Amino acid sequence: MRVYQGGREPVAAVTLSSRILDGRNATVFETVESVAADRFSPARSADYSLPLPLARLKPGPYLLTMEVRQGTLASRRDVRFTLQ
């Protein structure tokens, strides 16, 4: 995933929350991490990689939700996937 910061203010650290829900809407994985300001490039972007705990997941449908927050600003992406 790539995180972008727009605007003209200096880039700042962001908080990245990730959660995986199973087909019954039960949380099977959750993590919160900080992406430091020094990880952002001059183009105001930072790459982020999340190792998915596939060995712990049973076959079936899942929803991965990733949310980036900086103060009151937030951006969220949802990705559905199926493990076979």
Buried (B, 14 or more C-beta within 10 A) or exposed (E): EEBEBEEEEEBEEBBBBBBBBBEEEEEBBEEEEEBEBEBBEEEEEBEBEBEBEEEEBEEEEBBBBBBBBBEEEEEEEEEEEEEE
